[in-house]
Amino acid sequence: NAGVMQNPRHLVRRRGQEARLRCSPMKGHSHVYWYRQLPEEGLKFMVYLQKENIIDESGMPKERFSAEFPKEGPSILRIQQVVRGDSAAYFCASSLESQKRSYEQYFGPGTRLTVT
Amino acid sequence: AQSVTQPDIHITVSEGASLELRCNYSYGATPYLFWYVQSPGQGLQLLLKYFSGDTLVQGIKGFEAEFKRSQSSFNLRKPSVHWSDAAEYFCAVGGGEYGNKLVFGAGTILRVKS
């Protein structure tokens, strides 16, 4: 049973370019979460999605960041016009749909974004 | 404001010694509580979780944690640490006013000396 898959594992972008991070949840999981980990900090929630719906985006920066979880395919976190401050590790997590189990989140290996 | 506090940034213990990592949270009711472990360059692995019931919960790799409502704490323990336990440990809370998101502490880096 494959776990949460993220790709790429490492991504280097120049300032002003776009970054696309992909996440495939665990089999049977319909909830996806994105978190960001800045150097020497804990993880900060960004967005919570279900298929074709954004449920909670309270942690997303207001500009340049967007996320989607289409009916088919992986969830995508998109960062437009990246700046050096976007350099971080971005983790995706997934969970089951049932009420209590939806809080039990399983994490992918992360995408480490470096902006030069 | 919602918060999770891990007061120890670094802890060093000798191999075979016991371990306790502290975690306190601010919340009016009992949230769901979690401990995760992260090895360098890796993702997070769920060690254990508390939803309700018995306040002492067992997890993987020989870890346990005790929920103490009166102290708003959920400390992680292990009776005998192995060198492979060296990693960063994160406490997290979810549910209730937190909704579906997890709120993480800043983490505690565990070093194990032989």
gemmi code that builds the backbone of each chain (N, CA, C; Angstrom):
import gemmi

chains = {
    "A": [
        ("ASN", (0.869, -1.186, 0.000), (0.000, 0.000, 0.000), (0.900, 1.228, 0.000)),
        ("ALA", (0.947, 1.921, -1.146), (1.828, 3.066, -1.267), (1.363, 4.168, -0.337)),
        ("GLY", (2.319, 4.900, 0.181), (2.003, 6.030, 1.032), (1.711, 7.254, 0.202)),
        ("VAL", (1.766, 8.411, 0.852), (1.557, 9.676, 0.162), (2.771, 9.951, -0.724)),
        ("MET", (2.499, 10.261, -1.970), (3.574, 10.506, -2.928), (3.649, 11.994, -3.246)),
        ("GLN", (4.868, 12.501, -3.256), (5.062, 13.885, -3.643), (6.162, 13.961, -4.690)),
        ("ASN", (5.970, 14.807, -5.660), (7.054, 15.066, -6.608), (6.962, 16.483, -7.130)),
        ("PRO", (8.117, 17.057, -7.481), (9.431, 16.449, -7.297), (9.859, 16.490, -5.833)),
        ("ARG", (10.899, 15.790, -5.480), (11.425, 15.828, -4.114), (12.237, 17.101, -3.896)),
        ("HIS", (12.898, 17.540, -4.931), (13.675, 18.774, -4.864), (13.354, 19.599, -6.103)),
        ("LEU", (13.204, 20.906, -5.886), (12.850, 21.794, -6.985), (13.624, 23.091, -6.815)),
        ("VAL", (14.310, 23.496, -7.851), (15.055, 24.755, -7.836), (14.421, 25.677, -8.864)),
        ("ARG", (14.097, 26.870, -8.425), (13.510, 27.868, -9.310), (14.228, 29.195, -9.126)),
        ("ARG", (14.300, 29.957, -10.199), (14.828, 31.314, -10.098), (13.690, 32.237, -9.688)),
        ("ARG", (14.049, 33.335, -9.073), (13.045, 34.321, -8.693), (12.187, 34.695, -9.895)),
        ("GLY", (10.868, 34.757, -9.691), (9.963, 35.124, -10.757), (9.374, 33.946, -11.516)),
        ("GLN", (9.962, 32.758, -11.367), (9.421, 31.592, -12.048), (8.251, 31.008, -11.262)),
        ("GLU", (7.621, 30.009, -11.864), (6.507, 29.336, -11.210), (6.975, 27.984, -10.666)),
        ("ALA", (6.419, 27.605, -9.538), (6.701, 26.287, -8.959), (5.395, 25.504, -8.862)),
        ("ARG", (5.434, 24.255, -9.315), (4.277, 23.360, -9.208), (4.685, 22.128, -8.425)),
        ("LEU", (3.976, 21.905, -7.324), (4.265, 20.782, -6.453), (3.069, 19.831, -6.517)),
        ("ARG", (3.364, 18.545, -6.631), (2.305, 17.557, -6.806), (2.222, 16.611, -5.627)),
        ("CYS", (1.011, 16.183, -5.348), (0.772, 15.271, -4.227), (-0.300, 14.265, -4.600)),
        ("SER", (0.041, 12.988, -4.471), (-0.946, 11.922, -4.644), (-1.228, 11.320, -3.280)),
        ("PRO", (-2.465, 11.374, -2.806), (-2.772, 10.859, -1.468), (-2.690, 9.345, -1.418)),
        ("MET", (-2.711, 8.835, -0.207), (-2.760, 7.393, -0.011), (-4.033, 6.837, -0.629)),
        ("LYS", (-3.977, 5.612, -1.037), (-5.131, 4.957, -1.632), (-6.291, 4.981, -0.644)),
        ("GLY", (-7.443, 5.411, -1.109), (-8.624, 5.442, -0.257), (-8.799, 6.742, 0.512)),
        ("HIS", (-7.791, 7.607, 0.478), (-7.881, 8.888, 1.174), (-8.436, 9.946, 0.244)),
        ("SER", (-9.372, 10.746, 0.759), (-10.004, 11.756, -0.072), (-9.754, 13.169, 0.424)),
        ("HIS", (-9.012, 13.302, 1.530), (-8.698, 14.615, 2.074), (-7.204, 14.860, 1.899)),
        ("VAL", (-6.870, 16.064, 1.459), (-5.465, 16.437, 1.252), (-5.186, 17.751, 1.970)),
        ("TYR", (-4.025, 17.822, 2.573), (-3.586, 19.011, 3.310), (-2.192, 19.375, 2.817)),
        ("TRP", (-1.932, 20.678, 2.773), (-0.586, 21.154, 2.470), (-0.066, 21.947, 3.660)),
        ("TYR", (1.195, 21.683, 3.996), (1.882, 22.387, 5.086), (3.219, 22.889, 4.557)),
        ("ARG", (3.698, 23.951, 5.168), (5.013, 24.493, 4.802), (5.907, 24.489, 6.050)),
        ("GLN", (7.137, 24.087, 5.848), (8.112, 24.080, 6.933), (9.283, 24.968, 6.535)),
        ("LEU", (9.378, 26.098, 7.199), (10.517, 26.978, 6.986), (11.701, 26.450, 7.777)),
        ("PRO", (12.911, 26.820, 7.391), (14.089, 26.306, 8.089), (14.000, 26.513, 9.596)),
        ("GLU", (14.250, 25.444, 10.328), (14.273, 25.446, 11.791), (12.943, 25.884, 12.409)),
        ("GLU", (11.863, 25.611, 11.729), (10.543, 25.881, 12.287), (9.676, 24.634, 12.161)),
        ("GLY", (8.572, 24.646, 12.889), (7.604, 23.572, 12.752), (6.783, 23.749, 11.494)),
        ("LEU", (5.891, 22.818, 11.251), (5.042, 22.883, 10.072), (3.888, 23.849, 10.296)),
        ("LYS", (3.573, 24.610, 9.246), (2.452, 25.539, 9.296), (1.416, 25.123, 8.255)),
        ("PHE", (0.181, 25.017, 8.683), (-0.912, 24.649, 7.797), (-1.091, 25.697, 6.706)),
        ("MET", (-1.352, 25.212, 5.492), (-1.634, 26.136, 4.399), (-3.077, 25.976, 3.908)),
        ("VAL", (-3.435, 24.748, 3.495), (-4.732, 24.566, 2.852), (-5.197, 23.134, 3.024)),
        ("TYR", (-6.533, 22.986, 3.054), (-7.174, 21.678, 3.196), (-8.164, 21.530, 2.046)),
        ("LEU", (-8.029, 20.432, 1.304), (-8.878, 20.213, 0.131), (-9.517, 18.835, 0.159)),
        ("GLN", (-10.685, 18.761, -0.402), (-11.284, 17.511, -0.804), (-11.432, 17.568, -2.321)),
        ("LYS", (-11.806, 16.480, -2.911), (-11.897, 16.440, -4.372), (-12.736, 17.625, -4.895)),
        ("GLU", (-12.117, 18.426, -5.727), (-12.745, 19.561, -6.408), (-13.230, 20.664, -5.466)),
        ("ASN", (-12.825, 20.615, -4.213), (-13.249, 21.640, -3.259), (-12.111, 22.078, -2.369)),
        ("ILE", (-12.004, 23.377, -2.154), (-11.116, 23.913, -1.133), (-11.956, 24.107, 0.125)),
        ("ILE", (-11.579, 23.417, 1.197), (-12.382, 23.459, 2.417), (-11.892, 24.553, 3.358)),
        ("ASP", (-10.583, 24.693, 3.481), (-10.003, 25.661, 4.406), (-8.693, 26.146, 3.815)),
        ("GLU", (-8.616, 27.398, 3.459), (-7.371, 27.957, 2.926), (-6.865, 29.073, 3.817)),
        ("SER", (-7.173, 28.988, 5.090), (-6.835, 30.060, 6.017), (-5.335, 30.275, 6.175)),
        ("GLY", (-4.534, 29.282, 5.838), (-3.096, 29.431, 5.975), (-2.374, 29.791, 4.692)),
        ("MET", (-3.105, 29.984, 3.640), (-2.484, 30.297, 2.344), (-2.179, 31.787, 2.254)),
        ("PRO", (-0.981, 32.137, 1.795), (-0.726, 33.553, 1.501), (-1.753, 34.056, 0.485)),
        ("LYS", (-2.093, 35.320, 0.618), (-3.197, 35.870, -0.196), (-2.840, 35.957, -1.667)),
        ("GLU", (-1.588, 36.122, -1.965), (-1.184, 36.286, -3.351), (-0.183, 35.215, -3.740)),
        ("ARG", (-0.188, 34.883, -4.995), (0.788, 34.013, -5.677), (0.604, 32.528, -5.397)),
        ("PHE", (-0.097, 32.163, -4.357), (-0.261, 30.752, -3.994), (-1.681, 30.283, -4.339)),
        ("SER", (-1.762, 29.085, -4.890), (-3.060, 28.479, -5.146), (-2.927, 26.968, -5.038)),
        ("ALA", (-4.051, 26.315, -4.800), (-4.042, 24.858, -4.671), (-5.303, 24.298, -5.296)),
        ("GLU", (-5.181, 23.078, -5.800), (-6.341, 22.398, -6.357), (-6.207, 20.904, -6.118)),
        ("PHE", (-7.344, 20.244, -6.140), (-7.390, 18.784, -6.016), (-8.489, 18.339, -6.972)),
        ("PRO", (-8.124, 18.113, -8.230), (-9.142, 17.812, -9.244), (-9.759, 16.430, -9.061)),
        ("LYS", (-10.830, 16.221, -9.783), (-11.531, 14.935, -9.710), (-10.598, 13.783, -10.072)),
        ("GLU", (-9.779, 14.006, -11.064), (-8.793, 13.015, -11.474), (-7.397, 13.616, -11.318)),
        ("GLY", (-6.483, 12.831, -10.817), (-5.105, 13.289, -10.747), (-4.719, 13.811, -9.388)),
        ("PRO", (-3.454, 14.219, -9.268), (-2.932, 14.627, -7.966), (-3.392, 16.018, -7.560)),
        ("SER", (-3.169, 16.333, -6.310), (-3.344, 17.697, -5.839), (-2.123, 18.502, -6.270)),
        ("ILE", (-2.347, 19.758, -6.608), (-1.263, 20.641, -7.060), (-1.226, 21.872, -6.159)),
        ("LEU", (-0.031, 22.185, -5.685), (0.205, 23.467, -5.023), (1.033, 24.298, -5.988)),
        ("ARG", (0.522, 25.460, -6.331), (1.161, 26.291, -7.343), (1.606, 27.602, -6.715)),
        ("ILE", (2.856, 27.943, -6.955), (3.394, 29.209, -6.464), (3.868, 30.004, -7.674)),
        ("GLN", (3.235, 31.129, -7.901), (3.629, 31.972, -9.036), (4.663, 32.995, -8.590)),
        ("GLN", (5.513, 33.371, -9.523), (6.504, 34.440, -9.299), (7.228, 34.241, -7.970)),
        ("VAL", (7.891, 33.117, -7.845), (8.512, 32.761, -6.566), (9.535, 33.805, -6.146)),
        ("VAL", (9.641, 33.954, -4.815), (10.643, 34.831, -4.200), (11.481, 33.980, -3.262)),
        ("ARG", (12.620, 34.548, -2.817), (13.532, 33.769, -1.973), (12.844, 33.287, -0.700)),
        ("GLY", (11.916, 34.076, -0.183), (11.226, 33.692, 1.042), (10.316, 32.478, 0.890)),
        ("ASP", (10.077, 32.043, -0.347), (9.271, 30.843, -0.570), (10.103, 29.576, -0.399)),
        ("SER", (11.410, 29.704, -0.278), (12.265, 28.532, -0.086), (11.888, 27.842, 1.214)),
        ("ALA", (11.522, 26.597, 1.122), (11.013, 25.857, 2.280), (10.779, 24.419, 1.851)),
        ("ALA", (10.408, 23.605, 2.834), (9.932, 22.255, 2.526), (8.409, 22.278, 2.561)),
        ("TYR", (7.798, 21.741, 1.544), (6.339, 21.719, 1.437), (5.887, 20.268, 1.562)),
        ("PHE", (5.065, 20.037, 2.559), (4.593, 18.686, 2.837), (3.110, 18.572, 2.527)),
        ("CYS", (2.786, 17.459, 1.950), (1.400, 17.100, 1.713), (1.032, 15.982, 2.685)),
        ("ALA", (-0.198, 16.007, 3.161), (-0.711, 14.931, 4.003), (-2.078, 14.530, 3.485)),
        ("SER", (-2.477, 13.315, 3.798), (-3.817, 12.878, 3.401), (-4.469, 12.136, 4.555)),
        ("SER", (-5.792, 12.046, 4.492), (-6.529, 11.344, 5.544), (-7.793, 10.740, 4.962)),
        ("LEU", (-8.386, 9.863, 5.754), (-9.659, 9.261, 5.376), (-10.785, 10.263, 5.550)),
        ("GLU", (-11.955, 9.885, 5.059), (-13.075, 10.804, 5.091), (-13.852, 10.763, 6.401)),
        ("SER", (-13.838, 9.644, 7.115), (-14.659, 9.514, 8.313), (-14.271, 10.572, 9.329)),
        ("GLN", (-15.219, 10.970, 10.144), (-15.040, 12.160, 10.976), (-13.781, 12.108, 11.823)),
        ("LYS", (-13.633, 11.051, 12.609), (-12.483, 11.021, 13.508), (-11.204, 10.709, 12.747)),
        ("ARG", (-11.301, 9.788, 11.795), (-10.086, 9.407, 11.075), (-9.588, 10.534, 10.180)),
        ("SER", (-10.437, 11.518, 9.916), (-9.990, 12.624, 9.070), (-8.915, 13.445, 9.758)),
        ("TYR", (-8.793, 13.312, 11.066), (-7.750, 14.051, 11.777), (-6.428, 13.292, 11.794)),
        ("GLU", (-6.433, 12.055, 11.412), (-5.225, 11.225, 11.428), (-4.564, 11.382, 10.065)),
        ("GLN", (-3.590, 12.236, 10.007), (-2.998, 12.609, 8.728), (-1.675, 11.894, 8.519)),
        ("TYR", (-1.484, 11.447, 7.287), (-0.259, 10.755, 6.902), (0.478, 11.622, 5.894)),
        ("PHE", (1.764, 11.795, 6.159), (2.544, 12.776, 5.410), (3.390, 12.136, 4.320)),
        ("GLY", (3.562, 12.896, 3.260), (4.501, 12.522, 2.222), (5.913, 12.950, 2.580)),
        ("PRO", (6.888, 12.631, 1.702), (8.290, 12.942, 1.997), (8.645, 14.409, 1.818)),
        ("GLY", (7.751, 15.176, 1.211), (8.001, 16.599, 1.056), (8.675, 16.968, -0.249)),
        ("THR", (8.479, 18.218, -0.635), (9.211, 18.821, -1.760), (10.009, 19.985, -1.191)),
        ("ARG", (11.297, 19.928, -1.408), (12.166, 21.006, -0.933), (12.404, 21.991, -2.062)),
        ("LEU", (11.816, 23.174, -1.895), (11.895, 24.215, -2.904), (13.011, 25.186, -2.550)),
        ("THR", (13.878, 25.413, -3.501), (14.945, 26.403, -3.343), (14.775, 27.453, -4.418)),
        ("VAL", (14.699, 28.694, -3.993), (14.573, 29.801, -4.943), (15.903, 30.544, -4.979)),
        ("THR", (16.475, 30.635, -6.164), (17.795, 31.281, -6.307), (17.659, 32.685, -6.899)),
    ],
    "B": [
        ("ALA", (-5.235, 32.588, 21.452), (-4.829, 32.014, 20.171), (-4.422, 30.561, 20.371)),
        ("GLN", (-4.686, 29.790, 19.343), (-4.294, 28.389, 19.418), (-2.778, 28.299, 19.433)),
        ("SER", (-2.245, 27.431, 20.301), (-0.798, 27.269, 20.299), (-0.414, 25.924, 20.860)),
        ("VAL", (0.722, 25.467, 20.413), (1.325, 24.244, 20.925), (2.751, 24.601, 21.300)),
        ("THR", (3.131, 24.277, 22.504), (4.454, 24.634, 23.000), (5.276, 23.392, 23.287)),
        ("GLN", (6.427, 23.341, 22.679), (7.427, 22.335, 23.020), (8.599, 23.112, 23.605)),
        ("PRO", (8.736, 23.119, 24.913), (9.681, 24.034, 25.548), (11.150, 23.699, 25.322)),
        ("ASP", (11.431, 22.461, 24.971), (12.817, 22.052, 24.768), (13.149, 22.019, 23.282)),
        ("ILE", (14.084, 22.860, 22.854), (14.478, 22.877, 21.455), (15.381, 21.686, 21.149)),
        ("HIS", (16.328, 21.421, 22.059), (17.244, 20.290, 21.916), (17.235, 19.498, 23.219)),
        ("ILE", (17.342, 18.194, 23.070), (17.547, 17.315, 24.221), (18.580, 16.276, 23.830)),
        ("THR", (19.512, 16.024, 24.752), (20.517, 14.981, 24.533), (20.395, 13.949, 25.643)),
        ("VAL", (20.277, 12.695, 25.259), (20.215, 11.614, 26.246), (21.196, 10.529, 25.843)),
        ("SER", (21.608, 9.761, 26.814), (22.496, 8.636, 26.546), (21.681, 7.448, 26.067)),
        ("GLU", (22.290, 6.665, 25.205), (21.612, 5.464, 24.733), (21.282, 4.566, 25.920)),
        ("GLY", (20.055, 4.088, 25.954), (19.596, 3.248, 27.051), (18.907, 4.023, 28.161)),
        ("ALA", (19.056, 5.324, 28.176), (18.402, 6.148, 29.197), (16.954, 6.383, 28.808)),
        ("SER", (16.175, 6.843, 29.795), (14.773, 7.142, 29.523), (14.645, 8.533, 28.916)),
        ("LEU", (13.506, 8.754, 28.295), (13.286, 10.001, 27.570), (11.893, 10.541, 27.875)),
        ("GLU", (11.790, 11.848, 28.050), (10.482, 12.494, 28.104), (10.572, 13.806, 27.342)),
        ("LEU", (9.712, 13.966, 26.352), (9.619, 15.201, 25.589), (8.307, 15.881, 25.954)),
        ("ARG", (8.399, 17.161, 26.237), (7.239, 17.873, 26.746), (6.433, 18.564, 25.645)),
        ("CYS", (5.134, 18.613, 25.876), (4.228, 19.289, 24.947), (3.062, 19.860, 25.748)),
        ("ASN", (2.803, 21.153, 25.569), (1.648, 21.793, 26.174), (0.847, 22.497, 25.084)),
        ("TYR", (-0.462, 22.567, 25.259), (-1.299, 23.196, 24.252), (-2.269, 24.149, 24.939)),
        ("SER", (-2.739, 25.100, 24.199), (-3.749, 26.014, 24.718), (-5.043, 25.772, 23.960)),
        ("TYR", (-6.071, 25.404, 24.701), (-7.350, 25.086, 24.086), (-8.378, 24.918, 25.188)),
        ("GLY", (-9.621, 25.317, 24.949), (-10.634, 25.249, 25.985), (-11.156, 23.855, 26.265)),
        ("ALA", (-11.174, 23.012, 25.257), (-11.676, 21.647, 25.429), (-10.550, 20.685, 25.060)),
        ("THR", (-10.840, 19.426, 25.047), (-9.809, 18.439, 24.737), (-9.689, 18.276, 23.231)),
        ("PRO", (-8.558, 18.623, 22.696), (-8.374, 18.438, 21.256), (-7.902, 17.018, 20.967)),
        ("TYR", (-7.714, 16.718, 19.713), (-7.029, 15.490, 19.349), (-5.534, 15.796, 19.381)),
        ("LEU", (-4.757, 14.856, 19.861), (-3.336, 15.093, 20.102), (-2.499, 14.058, 19.374)),
        ("PHE", (-1.353, 14.510, 18.862), (-0.518, 13.651, 18.038), (0.958, 13.924, 18.326)),
        ("TRP", (1.761, 12.888, 18.141), (3.201, 13.044, 18.086), (3.695, 12.458, 16.757)),
        ("TYR", (4.550, 13.252, 16.105), (5.177, 12.829, 14.863), (6.698, 12.873, 15.040)),
        ("VAL", (7.392, 12.051, 14.242), (8.845, 12.069, 14.232), (9.317, 12.343, 12.809)),
        ("GLN", (10.371, 13.145, 12.696), (10.927, 13.491, 11.391), (12.432, 13.261, 11.402)),
        ("SER", (12.897, 12.370, 10.564), (14.331, 12.181, 10.384), (14.828, 13.202, 9.371)),
        ("PRO", (16.111, 13.542, 9.408), (16.635, 14.589, 8.516), (16.301, 14.336, 7.058)),
        ("GLY", (15.736, 15.345, 6.405), (15.413, 15.251, 4.991), (14.234, 14.377, 4.663)),
        ("GLN", (13.510, 13.950, 5.689), (12.391, 13.043, 5.468), (11.064, 13.694, 5.837)),
        ("GLY", (9.984, 12.985, 5.522), (8.660, 13.429, 5.936), (8.391, 13.076, 7.388)),
        ("LEU", (7.164, 13.300, 7.801), (6.778, 13.032, 9.188), (6.100, 11.683, 9.303)),
        ("GLN", (6.454, 10.971, 10.345), (5.842, 9.680, 10.624), (5.022, 9.789, 11.904)),
        ("LEU", (3.793, 9.311, 11.853), (2.924, 9.357, 13.020), (3.371, 8.331, 14.047)),
        ("LEU", (3.693, 8.791, 15.253), (4.105, 7.892, 16.330), (2.908, 7.390, 17.126)),
        ("LEU", (2.021, 8.307, 17.481), (0.852, 7.931, 18.256), (-0.160, 9.063, 18.235)),
        ("LYS", (-1.369, 8.745, 18.701), (-2.462, 9.724, 18.682), (-3.356, 9.502, 19.880)),
        ("TYR", (-4.003, 10.568, 20.306), (-5.005, 10.502, 21.368), (-6.270, 11.190, 20.885)),
        ("PHE", (-7.375, 10.448, 20.940), (-8.666, 11.035, 20.602), (-9.545, 11.132, 21.845)),
        ("SER", (-9.604, 10.049, 22.612), (-10.413, 10.028, 23.834), (-10.087, 8.735, 24.569)),
        ("GLY", (-10.675, 8.581, 25.755), (-10.522, 7.320, 26.475), (-9.283, 7.296, 27.343)),
        ("ASP", (-8.631, 6.158, 27.380), (-7.458, 5.960, 28.216), (-6.428, 7.053, 27.940)),
        ("THR", (-5.986, 7.693, 28.993), (-5.095, 8.843, 28.822), (-3.653, 8.451, 28.550)),
        ("LEU", (-3.322, 7.187, 28.687), (-1.983, 6.704, 28.353), (-2.099, 5.941, 27.045)),
        ("VAL", (-1.439, 6.432, 26.022), (-1.548, 5.809, 24.711), (-0.200, 5.238, 24.284)),
        ("GLN", (-0.275, 4.101, 23.652), (0.926, 3.435, 23.159), (1.080, 3.708, 21.673)),
        ("GLY", (2.321, 3.870, 21.254), (2.577, 4.103, 19.845), (3.578, 3.122, 19.283)),
        ("ILE", (4.103, 3.476, 18.140), (5.094, 2.610, 17.504), (6.472, 2.868, 18.093)),
        ("LYS", (7.404, 1.960, 17.816), (8.798, 2.104, 18.220), (8.981, 2.206, 19.735)),
        ("GLY", (8.028, 1.711, 20.508), (8.179, 1.704, 21.960), (7.832, 3.013, 22.639)),
        ("PHE", (7.275, 3.966, 21.923), (6.901, 5.247, 22.511), (5.510, 5.187, 23.136)),
        ("GLU", (5.307, 6.015, 24.148), (4.004, 6.206, 24.751), (3.846, 7.679, 25.100)),
        ("ALA", (2.612, 8.100, 25.302), (2.354, 9.478, 25.698), (1.179, 9.498, 26.649)),
        ("GLU", (1.193, 10.458, 27.547), (0.138, 10.576, 28.544), (-0.539, 11.922, 28.432)),
        ("PHE", (-1.836, 11.911, 28.283), (-2.629, 13.135, 28.241), (-3.014, 13.507, 29.675)),
        ("LYS", (-2.696, 14.732, 30.052), (-3.086, 15.244, 31.370), (-3.890, 16.515, 31.163)),
        ("ARG", (-5.196, 16.369, 31.329), (-6.100, 17.491, 31.085), (-5.792, 18.674, 31.989)),
        ("SER", (-5.513, 18.403, 33.262), (-5.310, 19.483, 34.233), (-4.078, 20.323, 33.900)),
        ("GLN", (-3.139, 19.715, 33.193), (-1.914, 20.426, 32.840), (-1.871, 20.807, 31.369)),
        ("SER", (-2.916, 20.479, 30.620), (-2.925, 20.711, 29.168), (-1.635, 20.201, 28.541)),
        ("SER", (-1.284, 18.975, 28.920), (-0.018, 18.430, 28.427), (-0.221, 17.080, 27.765)),
        ("PHE", (0.720, 16.752, 26.916), (0.705, 15.468, 26.215), (2.163, 15.100, 25.978)),
        ("ASN", (2.831, 14.663, 27.034), (4.267, 14.395, 26.991), (4.559, 13.016, 26.419)),
        ("LEU", (5.612, 12.962, 25.640), (6.036, 11.721, 24.979), (7.131, 11.072, 25.809)),
        ("ARG", (7.063, 9.758, 25.965), (8.062, 9.057, 26.782), (8.530, 7.796, 26.077)),
        ("LYS", (9.757, 7.413, 26.452), (10.283, 6.118, 26.039), (11.209, 5.633, 27.146)),
        ("PRO", (11.065, 4.393, 27.602), (11.848, 3.927, 28.751), (13.337, 3.786, 28.453)),
        ("SER", (13.677, 3.413, 27.219), (15.074, 3.171, 26.894), (15.331, 3.613, 25.450)),
        ("VAL", (16.118, 4.641, 25.304), (16.330, 5.246, 23.990), (17.404, 4.490, 23.211)),
        ("HIS", (17.162, 4.357, 21.923), (18.111, 3.717, 21.008), (18.735, 4.784, 20.130)),
        ("TRP", (19.938, 4.546, 19.621), (20.606, 5.551, 18.784), (19.748, 5.938, 17.577)),
        ("SER", (18.954, 4.987, 17.091), (18.121, 5.258, 15.914), (16.947, 6.195, 16.213)),
        ("ASP", (16.748, 6.513, 17.484), (15.672, 7.448, 17.837), (16.069, 8.899, 17.618)),
        ("ALA", (17.336, 9.151, 17.334), (17.778, 10.515, 17.082), (17.034, 11.081, 15.885)),
        ("ALA", (16.310, 12.180, 16.113), (15.444, 12.760, 15.087), (14.818, 14.018, 15.685)),
        ("GLU", (13.902, 14.609, 14.945), (13.139, 15.735, 15.478), (11.708, 15.275, 15.720)),
        ("TYR", (11.171, 15.676, 16.858), (9.856, 15.228, 17.280), (8.913, 16.419, 17.365)),
        ("PHE", (7.737, 16.231, 16.782), (6.745, 17.295, 16.749), (5.466, 16.839, 17.436)),
        ("CYS", (4.970, 17.689, 18.310), (3.659, 17.519, 18.906), (2.662, 18.317, 18.062)),
        ("ALA", (1.447, 17.804, 17.915), (0.449, 18.509, 17.115), (-0.928, 18.320, 17.727)),
        ("VAL", (-1.793, 19.293, 17.506), (-3.176, 19.199, 17.961), (-4.104, 19.453, 16.789)),
        ("GLY", (-5.296, 18.879, 16.861), (-6.295, 19.071, 15.826), (-7.669, 18.887, 16.414)),
        ("GLY", (-8.689, 19.119, 15.573), (-10.066, 18.936, 16.013), (-10.613, 20.169, 16.709)),
        ("GLY", (-11.906, 20.159, 16.987), (-12.554, 21.255, 17.694), (-12.303, 22.575, 17.012)),
        ("GLU", (-11.843, 23.562, 17.775), (-11.605, 24.882, 17.200), (-10.486, 24.871, 16.175)),
        ("TYR", (-9.663, 23.835, 16.165), (-8.605, 23.741, 15.174), (-9.144, 23.275, 13.828)),
        ("GLY", (-10.345, 22.708, 13.842), (-10.877, 22.180, 12.604), (-10.071, 20.981, 12.157)),
        ("ASN", (-9.951, 20.797, 10.860), (-9.228, 19.635, 10.339), (-7.723, 19.861, 10.241)),
        ("LYS", (-7.285, 21.106, 10.409), (-5.849, 21.330, 10.278), (-5.167, 20.902, 11.560)),
        ("LEU", (-3.898, 20.551, 11.424), (-3.068, 20.270, 12.585), (-2.237, 21.512, 12.881)),
        ("VAL", (-2.124, 21.818, 14.160), (-1.264, 22.904, 14.614), (-0.074, 22.254, 15.303)),
        ("PHE", (1.108, 22.564, 14.819), (2.324, 21.906, 15.288), (3.102, 22.775, 16.251)),
        ("GLY", (3.781, 22.111, 17.183), (4.794, 22.785, 17.957), (6.040, 22.996, 17.112)),
        ("ALA", (7.001, 23.703, 17.677), (8.220, 24.045, 16.940), (9.189, 22.879, 16.828)),
        ("GLY", (8.932, 21.825, 17.586), (9.774, 20.639, 17.490), (10.847, 20.569, 18.554)),
        ("THR", (11.246, 19.346, 18.874), (12.371, 19.080, 19.774), (13.332, 18.159, 19.058)),
        ("ILE", (14.579, 18.576, 18.965), (15.614, 17.752, 18.332), (16.229, 16.863, 19.394)),
        ("LEU", (16.162, 15.575, 19.165), (16.720, 14.603, 20.099), (18.067, 14.111, 19.587)),
        ("ARG", (19.061, 14.258, 20.426), (20.377, 13.669, 20.135), (20.614, 12.528, 21.106)),
        ("VAL", (21.175, 11.453, 20.616), (21.452, 10.284, 21.439), (22.959, 10.063, 21.449)),
        ("LYS", (23.532, 10.044, 22.633), (24.972, 9.811, 22.712), (25.238, 8.396, 23.205)),
        ("SER", (26.277, 7.820, 22.625), (26.588, 6.425, 22.957), (27.563, 6.347, 24.127)),
    ],
}
model = gemmi.Model(1)
for chain_id, residues in chains.items():
    chain = gemmi.Chain(chain_id)
    for i, (resn, *xyz) in enumerate(residues, 1):
        res = gemmi.Residue()
        res.name, res.seqid = resn, gemmi.SeqId(i, " ")
        for name, pos in zip(("N", "CA", "C"), xyz):
            atom = gemmi.Atom()
            atom.name, atom.element = name, gemmi.Element(name[0])
            atom.pos, atom.b_iso = gemmi.Position(*pos), 0.0
            res.add_atom(atom)
        chain.add_residue(res)
    model.add_chain(chain)
structure = gemmi.Structure()
structure.add_model(model)
structure.setup_entities()
